[in-house]
Amino acid sequence: MKNTSKTSPKVLISGGGTGGHIYPAIAIADEIKRRLPDAQILFVGAEGKMEMEKVPKVGYPIKGLPIAGFDRSNMKANFKFPFKLIKSLNLAKEIYKEFQPDLAVGTGGYASGPMLWIAGNNNVPILLQEQNSFPGITNKILKNKAAAICTAYEGISQFSQEKVHYTGNPIRGEIFQNLESKSEAISAFGLDPNKPTILSVGGSQGARAINDAWLENLDELVASGVQLIWQTGKLDFQKIINSVGNKYPTIHITEFIYNMKDAYAASDIIVSRAGAMAISELCIVGKPTILIPLPTAAEDHQTKNAQSLVYKEAAILIKNSEAKQVLIKDVIALANNEELKKKLSHNIKLLGKPNATKEIVDILLNLL
């Protein structure tokens, strides 16, 4: 018997593989529970992927499917793909029969494919959330089954426009708004509040091209009077510490930054990869930004994300392959160009969507 209560709907949420798919899903779930504490929420992900660990940690149940991505670089590796897909579809049918959802949400990644396909075949209203400026394969496959598609970028031609809602990506916007002053925040990093400060972030694992660009040119950076808050990520942290140590008092090196609010407030310029969720945060923070897209991201979506900001004069793009040669030069030039900093800051703020999560859940609950 299907649940018909509008105060305690059953909501199926599927997506994963990377944090860019998982954290929007969790943000949506949190907003549903904030409004409707009696709502029942079930996540479905891919076995062995990070959602199977991250989702239970924040208090939601999750079921895993044996689905795997299609490896376009090694066709032999796809021998088991059809069998995993069939098994995942059969398990998705069982999950559907057991849970009987009233609504379904897909946040992308191959993990969401089988479950959302089965939900759509059973006439469950589906909302897709697309983080990137160029949609992934799974959301393109599911688009005809969706009742609503929420995007972070305008004018995505692959989707039927009558279904599209330009909401932005669901993030905890309050964390990135109303930042404290630079002088207050920068004390946490032991740096000088009067010097131009760069924040470099490359994700939890790090970004080797960005790390190598700093490592090769630290003397030039320090001589220019520019400071650096350098989040190295896990992979290169020990190598960088062994190489640099405490040689430069105007460079703060850390494997991971837990208090991003202080880091954003302390910075004058931000250097970052161009993942969809990172860009959504940066648009709310509103600092002048240099983006170095990861070229191996699926369908080169990071480059497309970055180009959409460059087109609106809201960021500077440096190619991954050119970072070592031009990053320091461009950072120093930007630090000394007040007019360009003001323009970039103004334009990137115009793209911020701090109410994205609320708007997405409004649309979702209207599907009941």
C-alpha positions in Angstrom: 0.0 0.0 0.0 1.5 3.3 -1.1 2.0 6.0 1.5 -0.1 9.1 0.7 0.8 11.3 3.7 2.2 14.7 2.7 3.9 15.0 6.2 5.6 11.6 6.1 6.5 10.8 2.5 8.9 8.1 1.6 11.8 9.5 -0.4 14.4 7.5 -2.2 17.7 9.3 -2.9 20.2 7.8 -5.2 23.6 9.0 -6.4 27.3 8.7 -5.6 30.7 7.6 -6.6 32.2 11.0 -5.6 31.6 13.6 -3.0 30.2 15.9 -5.8 27.2 13.5 -6.0 27.0 12.5 -2.4 27.1 15.8 -0.5 24.2 17.4 -2.6 22.2 14.3 -1.9 22.8 14.6 1.9 22.0 18.4 1.8 18.6 17.6 0.1 17.9 14.8 2.7 18.7 17.2 5.6 16.4 19.9 4.2 13.6 17.3 3.8 14.0 16.1 7.4 14.2 19.7 8.7 10.8 20.4 7.2 9.2 17.0 7.5 10.7 15.2 10.5 8.5 12.1 9.9 9.6 11.7 6.3 11.3 8.3 5.6 14.5 8.6 3.6 16.4 5.7 2.0 19.7 6.1 0.1 20.8 3.8 -2.7 24.4 3.8 -3.8 27.1 1.6 -5.4 28.8 -1.1 -3.3 32.3 -0.2 -2.3 32.0 3.5 -3.1 32.3 6.3 -0.6 28.5 6.8 -0.2 28.4 3.5 1.6 30.5 5.1 4.4 29.6 8.8 4.2 25.8 8.4 4.3 25.4 6.2 7.4 27.8 8.6 9.2 25.3 11.4 8.9 22.4 9.1 10.1 20.7 7.8 6.9 20.1 4.2 5.9 21.7 3.1 2.6 21.5 0.0 0.4 24.2 -0.8 -2.1 24.0 -2.1 -5.7 26.8 -4.0 -7.5 26.7 -1.5 -10.3 30.0 -0.2 -11.7 30.9 2.6 -14.2 31.6 1.9 -17.8 35.3 2.2 -18.5 35.7 4.0 -21.8 39.5 3.9 -21.7 39.7 0.1 -21.3 37.0 -1.8 -23.1 38.2 -5.2 -21.8 37.5 -4.0 -18.3 33.8 -3.8 -19.1 33.3 -7.6 -19.6 31.3 -7.9 -16.3 29.4 -4.7 -16.8 26.2 -6.2 -18.4 26.0 -8.8 -15.5 26.4 -6.1 -12.8 23.8 -4.0 -14.5 21.2 -6.8 -14.7 21.9 -7.8 -11.0 21.6 -4.2 -10.0 18.3 -3.7 -11.8 16.9 -6.9 -10.1 18.0 -5.7 -6.7 16.6 -2.2 -7.4 13.2 -3.9 -8.1 13.4 -5.6 -4.7 14.2 -2.3 -3.0 11.3 -0.6 -4.7 8.8 -3.3 -3.7 10.1 -3.2 -0.1 10.3 0.6 0.4 7.4 1.8 -1.9 8.7 5.4 -2.4 6.5 8.4 -3.0 9.3 10.4 -4.5 12.8 9.7 -5.9 15.8 12.0 -6.2 18.9 11.4 -8.4 22.0 13.4 -7.9 24.1 11.7 -10.7 26.8 9.2 -11.0 26.3 5.6 -12.3 25.2 4.6 -8.8 21.8 6.3 -9.4 21.1 4.7 -12.8 19.4 1.3 -11.9 17.4 2.6 -8.9 16.0 5.7 -10.7 15.2 3.6 -13.8 13.1 1.2 -11.8 11.4 4.1 -9.9 10.5 5.8 -13.1 9.1 2.6 -14.6 6.8 2.5 -11.6 5.6 6.0 -12.1 7.3 7.4 -9.1 7.9 11.2 -9.5 11.6 11.8 -10.1 13.7 14.9 -9.5 17.2 14.9 -11.0 19.8 17.2 -9.7 22.7 18.0 -12.2 25.7 19.7 -10.6 27.7 20.3 -13.8 27.4 22.6 -16.8 27.6 19.5 -19.0 25.4 16.6 -17.8 26.7 13.2 -17.0 25.7 10.1 -18.9 23.4 8.8 -16.1 21.3 11.9 -15.9 21.1 12.1 -19.7 19.7 8.5 -19.8 17.2 9.3 -17.0 16.0 12.7 -18.3 12.9 11.4 -20.0 11.8 9.8 -16.7 12.2 12.9 -14.7 9.3 15.2 -13.7 11.8 18.0 -12.7 15.5 18.6 -13.4 17.4 21.1 -11.1 20.5 22.5 -12.6 23.4 24.6 -11.4 24.0 26.2 -14.8 21.6 27.9 -17.2 20.9 26.8 -20.7 21.8 23.1 -20.6 20.6 22.0 -24.0 20.6 18.3 -23.3 17.5 18.7 -21.1 13.9 19.5 -22.0 13.6 23.1 -20.9 10.1 22.8 -19.6 11.4 20.4 -16.9 14.4 22.5 -16.0 14.7 24.7 -12.8 17.9 26.8 -12.5 18.4 26.4 -8.7 22.1 26.1 -8.2 23.8 23.3 -6.3 22.6 22.3 -2.8 25.2 23.4 -0.3 25.1 24.7 3.2 25.2 28.3 2.2 25.2 29.7 5.7 28.8 28.4 6.2 30.1 30.6 3.4 28.0 33.7 4.0 28.8 36.6 6.4 32.5 35.8 6.7 34.4 37.4 9.5 37.1 40.0 8.7 40.4 38.9 7.2 42.4 40.2 10.2 40.3 38.0 12.6 40.4 34.9 10.4 44.0 34.9 9.4 45.3 34.6 13.0 44.3 30.9 12.8 46.9 30.4 10.1 49.7 32.5 11.8 50.0 34.9 8.8 50.1 38.7 8.4 46.6 40.3 7.9 48.2 43.1 5.9 49.7 40.9 3.1 47.8 39.6 0.1 46.9 36.0 0.9 46.2 33.1 -1.5 44.1 30.1 -0.6 45.0 27.0 -2.6 42.6 24.1 -2.4 42.7 20.9 -4.5 40.2 18.6 -2.8 40.9 16.0 0.0 43.3 14.0 -2.1 45.0 17.1 -3.5 45.8 18.4 -7.0 49.3 17.4 -8.1 49.5 20.0 -10.9 48.7 22.8 -8.4 51.0 21.4 -5.7 53.9 21.1 -8.2 53.3 24.7 -9.5 53.7 26.1 -5.9 56.6 23.8 -5.1 58.6 24.9 -8.2 58.1 28.6 -7.5 57.9 29.3 -3.8 60.9 31.6 -3.7 59.3 33.8 -6.4 56.0 33.9 -4.6 57.5 34.8 -1.2 59.7 37.5 -2.8 56.6 39.1 -4.2 55.2 39.7 -0.7 52.2 37.3 -1.3 51.3 34.8 1.4 49.9 31.3 0.8 47.4 29.0 2.7 48.2 25.8 1.0 45.9 22.8 1.4 48.1 20.0 -0.2 45.6 17.1 0.1 46.6 13.7 1.4 48.7 12.3 -1.5 51.5 15.0 -1.6 51.4 16.3 2.0 54.4 14.4 3.3 56.5 15.0 0.2 55.8 18.8 0.5 56.5 18.9 4.2 59.8 17.0 3.7 60.8 19.5 0.9 59.6 22.8 2.4 59.4 22.2 6.2 59.3 25.5 8.1 61.4 27.4 5.6 58.8 30.0 4.7 56.9 31.8 7.6 54.5 33.3 5.1 53.3 29.9 3.8 50.9 27.8 5.9 50.9 24.2 4.7 48.2 21.8 5.8 46.9 18.4 4.5 43.3 19.4 5.0 41.4 22.4 6.1 38.5 21.6 8.5 37.5 25.2 9.1 36.8 26.5 5.5 35.0 29.5 6.8 38.2 30.9 8.3 40.2 29.9 5.2 37.7 31.7 2.9 37.7 34.8 5.2 41.5 34.9 5.4 42.0 34.8 1.6 42.1 37.6 -1.0 42.4 35.2 -4.0 41.4 31.5 -4.3 43.1 28.9 -6.5 41.0 25.8 -7.0 40.0 22.8 -9.1 36.7 23.4 -11.0 34.5 20.7 -9.5 30.8 21.6 -9.5 30.4 21.8 -5.7 33.7 23.8 -5.3 32.5 26.3 -7.8 29.1 26.6 -6.1 30.8 27.4 -2.8 33.2 29.9 -4.5 30.2 31.8 -6.1 28.8 32.3 -2.6 32.2 33.3 -1.1 32.7 35.8 -3.9 36.5 36.1 -3.8 38.6 36.5 -7.0 39.2 33.0 -8.3 41.7 31.2 -10.5 40.4 27.8 -11.6 42.7 24.9 -12.8 40.3 22.2 -14.1 41.2 18.5 -13.7 41.5 17.4 -17.4 40.7 13.7 -16.6 37.3 14.4 -15.1 34.5 12.6 -16.8 33.6 14.2 -20.2 36.1 17.0 -19.2 33.2 18.6 -17.2 35.6 20.6 -15.0 36.9 22.5 -18.0 33.3 23.2 -19.1 32.4 24.4 -15.6 35.3 26.8 -15.5 34.6 28.1 -19.0 31.1 29.0 -18.0 32.5 31.3 -15.4 35.2 32.7 -17.7 32.5 33.5 -20.2 30.9 35.7 -17.6 34.2 37.3 -16.5 33.8 35.7 -13.1 37.0 33.7 -12.9 40.4 33.1 -14.6 41.2 29.7 -16.1 44.6 28.1 -16.2 45.1 24.8 -18.0 46.4 21.9 -15.9 49.3 21.4 -18.2 50.3 25.1 -18.0 50.0 25.5 -14.2 53.7 25.1 -13.4 54.7 27.8 -15.9 52.0 30.4 -15.4 50.3 30.0 -12.0 52.7 32.1 -9.9 52.9 34.8 -12.6 49.1 35.0 -12.8 48.7 35.0 -9.0 51.2 37.8 -8.5 49.6 39.9 -11.3 46.1 39.4 -9.9 47.2 40.3 -6.4 48.5 43.6 -7.7 45.5 44.4 -9.9 42.7 45.9 -7.7 40.4 46.6 -10.7 40.4 43.1 -11.9 40.0 41.7 -8.4 36.9 43.8 -7.9 35.4 42.8 -11.3 36.0 39.1 -10.7 34.6 39.3 -7.2 31.5 41.2 -8.3 30.8 38.8 -11.2 31.3 35.6 -9.3 28.9 36.8 -6.6 26.2 37.3 -9.1 26.3 33.5 -9.8 25.8 32.5 -6.2 22.7 30.5 -5.2 22.6 30.3 -1.4 19.0 29.1 -1.4 19.5 26.2 -3.8 18.7 23.4 -1.3 15.4 25.1 -0.2 14.3 25.7 -3.8 15.1 22.1 -4.8 13.1 20.6 -1.9 10.2 23.1 -2.7 10.1 21.6 -6.2 10.4 18.0 -4.9 7.6 18.3 -2.4 5.4 19.9 -5.0 5.6 16.7 -7.0 3.7 14.8 -4.2 
